[in-house]
Amino acid sequence: MSSPPHDESPSEDDTPTPPTDEPTPPTDEPTPPTDEQSRERDVTSPIGEQAQDFDDPIGDLLPRASVDSRWWYWIAAIPLYVVLGGVLAVLFVGAFLFDIFLTGGIATVFGAFIVLPVLGLLGLVLTILFPVATYVDARAVAESDASWTPDPLVWGLAALATVVLSAFTLSVVLALYYLYKRHVAVGTP
């Protein structure tokens, strides 16, 4: 008995076959690029994006954003957080002095057990998101047509260092400078 002729066209439920030493027949379908070919295309291809002028060691571990994204909001939150923390510290000291002489500690207990934990949790969130947002936004600005091309790795590491080493003191300066440079190059914020 002879077997029916085999159709060479791909079907919807093709199962992978084990590799053989025989050469594969040429097909009309393009072969997917290898990692090396796709890296070359990413760097030299003018289609869709301009060539990268920076190393991107993070790659796709963090989300890709456009320059119109709102990742810069997290960067702008740093100066607001420091100002809010300063205002609440002054109010806490005032409430503490008021409590010592008049109310017996009600305002101090509210501040110590409600306001401080909420402010601390917000600080923890910003500690994590400030370097990430700086990296993602700097990469978006660098990949755009903007006149400024920040190195996302440098800006992300600088944001991480200012958060860890200065407890947001230098982060305010870095965030304001970054937002200024972004405003000049992109127009927002």
C-alpha positions in Angstrom: 0.0 0.0 0.0 1.2 3.4 -0.8 0.7 6.3 1.5 -1.3 9.3 0.4 0.7 12.3 -1.0 1.9 14.6 1.7 0.9 18.2 1.5 3.9 20.5 2.0 1.8 23.5 3.1 1.7 24.2 6.8 -1.5 23.3 8.6 -3.0 24.8 11.7 -2.1 21.8 13.9 1.5 21.1 12.8 3.4 19.4 15.5 7.1 19.9 15.8 9.2 17.2 14.2 12.5 16.0 15.6 15.6 17.5 14.0 17.2 15.7 11.1 20.4 16.0 9.2 18.5 16.6 6.0 18.3 20.2 4.7 14.9 21.9 5.0 13.2 22.9 1.8 13.0 26.6 1.2 9.6 28.2 2.1 8.0 31.4 1.2 7.6 32.3 4.9 10.4 34.5 6.4 12.4 33.0 9.1 12.4 34.7 12.5 15.5 36.7 13.2 18.1 35.4 15.6 18.9 37.3 18.7 22.0 38.7 17.0 20.1 39.8 14.0 17.4 41.5 16.0 20.0 43.4 18.1 21.6 44.6 14.9 18.2 45.7 13.5 17.3 47.4 16.8 20.5 49.5 16.7 20.6 50.3 13.0 16.9 50.2 11.9 15.4 53.7 11.4 11.9 52.1 11.3 9.8 53.4 14.2 12.6 54.5 16.6 15.9 56.3 16.3 19.1 54.3 17.1 19.9 54.0 20.8 22.9 56.0 22.0 23.0 54.3 25.4 23.4 50.8 26.8 20.2 49.2 28.1 21.2 46.5 30.5 17.7 46.3 32.0 16.2 45.5 28.6 12.6 44.5 28.9 12.6 43.8 32.7 11.0 47.2 33.2 8.1 48.5 31.1 8.7 50.4 27.9 7.1 53.8 27.9 6.6 56.6 25.4 7.7 60.1 26.2 4.0 61.0 26.7 3.6 58.5 29.6 3.1 59.6 33.1 6.1 58.0 34.7 7.5 61.5 35.5 4.7 61.9 38.0 6.6 59.6 40.4 9.7 61.8 39.9 7.6 64.9 40.7 6.2 63.2 43.8 9.6 63.4 45.5 9.7 67.1 46.1 6.0 67.0 47.1 6.7 64.2 49.6 9.5 66.2 51.2 7.4 69.3 51.5 4.5 67.4 52.9 6.8 65.6 55.4 8.2 69.0 56.5 4.8 70.5 56.9 3.6 67.5 58.9 6.7 67.6 61.1 6.0 71.2 62.0 2.4 70.4 62.7 3.4 67.4 64.8 5.8 69.5 66.9 3.1 72.1 67.3 0.5 69.4 68.3 3.0 67.9 70.7 3.5 71.2 72.5 -0.2 71.9 72.5 -0.8 68.4 74.0 1.7 68.8 76.7 0.0 71.9 78.1 -3.7 71.5 77.2 -5.2 68.2 76.0 -3.2 65.4 77.5 -1.8 63.8 74.3 -4.7 63.2 72.0 -3.2 65.0 69.0 0.2 63.4 69.5 -1.3 59.9 69.6 -3.2 60.6 66.4 0.0 61.9 64.7 2.2 59.1 66.0 -0.1 56.2 65.2 -2.0 57.4 62.1 0.0 60.1 60.2 3.5 58.7 60.7 2.8 55.2 59.5 1.0 56.5 56.4 3.8 58.9 55.7 6.3 56.1 56.2 4.4 53.7 53.8 4.3 56.5 51.2 8.1 56.9 51.6 8.7 53.2 51.1 6.6 53.2 47.9 8.6 56.3 46.7 11.9 54.7 47.6 11.1 51.8 45.3 9.4 53.7 42.5 11.6 56.8 42.2 14.6 55.0 40.7 12.4 52.8 38.5 10.4 55.7 37.3 13.5 57.7 36.6 15.0 54.9 34.6 11.8 54.2 32.6 11.2 57.9 31.9 14.8 58.6 31.0 14.8 55.7 28.5 11.5 57.0 27.0 13.0 60.5 26.6 16.3 59.0 25.1 14.3 56.9 22.6 12.3 59.9 21.5 13.1 62.7 19.1 13.9 65.1 22.0 17.0 67.2 21.9 18.2 65.8 25.3 19.3 62.1 25.4 19.7 61.1 29.0 21.4 57.9 29.9 18.7 55.9 31.7 21.2 53.8 33.6 23.1 56.8 35.0 19.8 58.6 36.0 18.3 55.4 37.5 21.5 54.7 39.6 21.7 58.4 40.6 18.1 58.2 41.8 18.8 55.0 43.7 21.9 56.5 45.3 20.2 59.7 46.4 17.3 57.8 47.9 19.5 55.3 49.8 22.3 57.5 50.8 20.5 60.8 51.6 17.0 59.8 52.6 15.4 62.0 49.9 17.5 65.1 50.7 19.5 65.0 47.5 16.6 63.3 45.7 14.7 66.6 45.7 17.6 68.3 43.9 18.0 65.4 41.4 14.2 65.2 40.7 13.9 68.9 40.2 16.9 69.0 37.9 15.7 66.0 35.9 12.2 67.5 35.5 13.7 70.8 34.4 15.9 69.1 31.7 12.8 67.0 30.7 10.7 70.2 30.4 13.3 71.9 28.2 13.6 68.9 25.9 10.1 67.5 25.8 7.8 70.3 27.0 6.2 68.5 29.9 5.9 68.8 32.9 
